[in-house]
Structure formats: C-alpha cells, structure tokens
Amino acid sequence: MGNVLAICEYSGAALRSSALSNLSFARAAATAHGGEVIIALIGAGANAASGHAAKYAGKVIVVEDGALEHYLAESYAPIIARLAKDNGASIVTATATSLGKDVMPRVAALLDAGMASDISKLEGSNKFVRPILAGNAYSTVEISTPIICVTVRQSEFEPAGEAGGAGTVSTAPVGEINLFGASFVRAETQKSDRPDLGDAKVVVAGGRGMKNGENFKVLEQLADLLGAAMGASRAATDAGMVPADWQVGQTGKIVAPNLYFAVAISGAIQHLAGMKGSKTIVAINKNKDEPIFQVADYGVVMEWEKAVPELISEIKKVKASR
Ligand SMILES: Cc1cc2nc3c(=O)[nH]c(=O)nc-3n(C[C@H](O)[C@H](O)[C@H](O)COP(=O)(O)OP(=O)(O)OC[C@H]3O[C@@H](n4cnc5c(N)ncnc54)[C@H](O)[C@@H]3O)c2cc1C
C-alpha cells in the first residue's frame, strides 16, 4: 500500500486535459492503496502550472531545470523513478500520450516494476483492465510487484474535478542526468493555432476519400469555425496528404472529444480504436454501408464535396444570427 505518483503533462500555466483523466484514475488508485495522490510536474516551465495542479491534489512536486528544456525519455525516466522511491509510491501513473507511452516503460524498468499499459479500468488495487485486439476484447492483468507503473487511456476516464483545496507545492532537484549517449537533435513540429488533438473538445478528421492534401483545406475551414483540432485516418497520413501527427487510431492518437467529425473515413477497426470514445460522432461518407455508420450518432450519406461546404455555410449563418 502506498501513494500514487501522477506524472501530469501541462501547457503553459495549466494541466492538459489528458492529465485530468490521469488524475481521475490516480484518485481511484489512491483510495484502493490507502495513500494520497502526488502530482509530479517535470520539465522547463513546470512551475508555472503548479498553481493549477495544486487545485487537484494535496501535494505537487516540481522538477524544473534548463537541462529539461527538451523532453527526452532518458532524462525524465530516472527523475520519475527517484520521485517514486522518495515519495513512497506504490503506483506511478501517466496518461497514454506519446510522452507517457515513451517514458513509462523505462520508469518501470528502473523500478523493477510491473507495467499495465493503456488501461481502461481499475479493478481492486492491482488488477487493471486494458483493451486488446484494437479494442475488440478486454484483458485483465494482475500485477504483483511492490511498485506498479500504469499508463491510462484518456478516453476511458472522465477528467477529474478540482479537489476543493490548495495542495502544497515543493521542488525537487533534477539530479544527475545520464543520457546513455542520447542527445536532443531537433524537434519537427507543426505550428498551429488550433487546439492540441489530444485535448480538443471538437475534432474534424478526414480520410482517404478526401483524395489529396489540398482538399483538406475545406475541413480546416470547418475546424476553424468550430475551434476544432484536425485529425486524419492513417490512410490519409500515410499517403502524405496531411502531417503524421494528425493520425487518430490504434497506432496514432487516442481522442475522446465531445464532437468528432469523420469525413470520408470508412471506419476501419484500427481507426475506431482511437475515436470511438468520442461523445458525439458525425460521419460524412458517400457509402451508406461503411462501418463508420455503426458508431456514428449522426450520419450523412453524401459526397463530402457537397456536404462539407453546405455544413460550413449553415454554421456561418447560425453564427451570424447570434
Ligand atoms: C496494425 C495496423 C494499425 C493501424 N492503425 C491505424 C490507425 O491508427 N489509424 C487509422 O486510421 N488506421 C489505421 N490502420 C489502417 C486501417 O486498417 C485502415 O486502412 C484505414 O483506417 C483506412 O483509412 P480511411 O478510412 O481513410 O480509408 P478507406 O478505408 O479507403 O476509406 C475511404 C472512405 O472514403 C469514402 N469516400 C470516398 N470518396 C468520398 C467522397 N467523395 N465523399 C464522401 N466519402 C467518400 C469511402 O466510401 C470510404 O469509406 C492500421 C492498420 C493496421 C494493419
């Protein structure tokens, strides 16, 4: 039995909404383990988010250092492992984002801990349910090591609410960093004013049926009207129509927005694995027999060339009338 160390990602002065799902799991795990939730904020600028984080847990630990300006699993993993030991953690948890999936197996190795990845449910104190076979089945894993590492599927845990108090904030040193020969070379990112795909409340995604990258511009217009993030199927990203980091699905990002538009996407099981947790799904597809319509709340059987401009025009009219 022990505490739950929750590794929380942040953006500026606020926790990311993906971190709030992690905290929802962390609270349940802390109750099961008879301990408390401790939030760890690691990286350059971490302290800026500490005030927000303190609204969600009784204890926040900040590790901020210029050496952490660029994320590298090799530098973060030893810090997390040390914080886990120093703070009596029996569970170390992160959201199953790119960072969480990258760093947590290394943390588990350093702690000699069992690991449950991409979990959808906590059952008892050391049993975890996780989707397998692209979400077609669930397996229950039981872990018996004294410390357990977990990554949490964001779409399966409601974001935690504020705890109703202000937690204490302390700092911990970065310690000695051994990068084992790794070094930061450069980050290639797409600059965008749109929300992060993992955090967005609305996502507009396009598939192979969009035919080319130029045609995605009409989806971007729709996204910008709705303050949405852009997403895509793997067929669209693999064909180079849009950037790879727009990919939603089993081998892309897992998203759970309030509203998900799937435009010219057939609904292959690997795509559904990344978006079927969305609250409302709107599918636009010219073929009424496509599997996307089995998960859609609203289906439009129409060519996107006609449906999307009409939708944009109607949204503009509604906005203008307000
Ligand atoms: C191991 C593995 C992992 C994978 N991981 C992922 C993943 O993470 N994410 C993912 O998306 N896929 C993934 N895939 C690929 C997946 O199996 C599908 O191939 C892919 O999702 C298909 O993308 P799509 O729906 O855009 O294309 P298609 O299946 O080709 O569908 C195109 C759709 O566009 C419609 N369409 C065509 N023209 C129009 C038009 N003018 N107007 C309206 N509709 C139109 C068609 O009716 C069709 O439904 C993975 C596959 C494997 C094997």
The ligand as a Gaussian input file, in Angstrom:
#p B3LYP/6-31G(d) Opt

LIG

0 1
 C       -1.519000      -2.649000     -37.438000
 C       -2.379000      -1.581000     -38.053000
 C       -2.536000      -0.382000     -37.405000
 C       -3.342000       0.613000     -37.968000
 N       -3.501000       1.784000     -37.281000
 C       -4.350000       2.708000     -37.790000
 C       -4.609000       3.922000     -37.081000
 O       -4.040000       4.199000     -36.022000
 N       -5.489000       4.793000     -37.613000
 C       -6.157000       4.562000     -38.796000
 O       -6.955000       5.416000     -39.224000
 N       -5.909000       3.430000     -39.493000
 C       -5.024000       2.517000     -39.032000
 N       -4.769000       1.396000     -39.759000
 C       -5.299000       1.325000     -41.143000
 C       -6.742000       0.897000     -41.230000
 O       -6.812000      -0.522000     -41.273000
 C       -7.406000       1.452000     -42.495000
 O       -6.654000       1.062000     -43.621000
 C       -7.520000       2.974000     -42.518000
 O       -8.093000       3.446000     -41.314000
 C       -8.417000       3.385000     -43.681000
 O       -8.462000       4.779000     -43.767000
 P       -9.669000       5.502000     -44.495000
 O      -10.942000       5.182000     -43.797000
 O       -9.291000       6.915000     -44.656000
 O       -9.616000       4.860000     -45.960000
 P      -10.621000       3.868000     -46.673000
 O      -10.880000       2.671000     -45.852000
 O      -10.087000       3.694000     -48.050000
 O      -11.975000       4.680000     -46.727000
 C      -12.160000       5.817000     -47.523000
 C      -13.608000       6.222000     -47.334000
 O      -13.865000       7.415000     -48.044000
 C      -15.189000       7.332000     -48.569000
 N      -15.249000       8.276000     -49.682000
 C      -14.557000       8.250000     -50.854000
 N      -14.847000       9.331000     -51.588000
 C      -15.768000      10.052000     -50.901000
 C      -16.456000      11.265000     -51.140000
 N      -16.239000      11.972000     -52.253000
 N      -17.320000      11.724000     -50.209000
 C      -17.547000      11.023000     -49.057000
 N      -16.933000       9.845000     -48.788000
 C      -16.039000       9.375000     -49.678000
 C      -15.325000       5.887000     -48.995000
 O      -16.686000       5.489000     -49.085000
 C      -14.597000       5.182000     -47.851000
 O      -15.494000       4.872000     -46.813000
 C       -3.975000       0.392000     -39.219000
 C       -3.807000      -0.830000     -39.865000
 C       -3.019000      -1.806000     -39.312000
 C       -2.858000      -3.113000     -40.021000

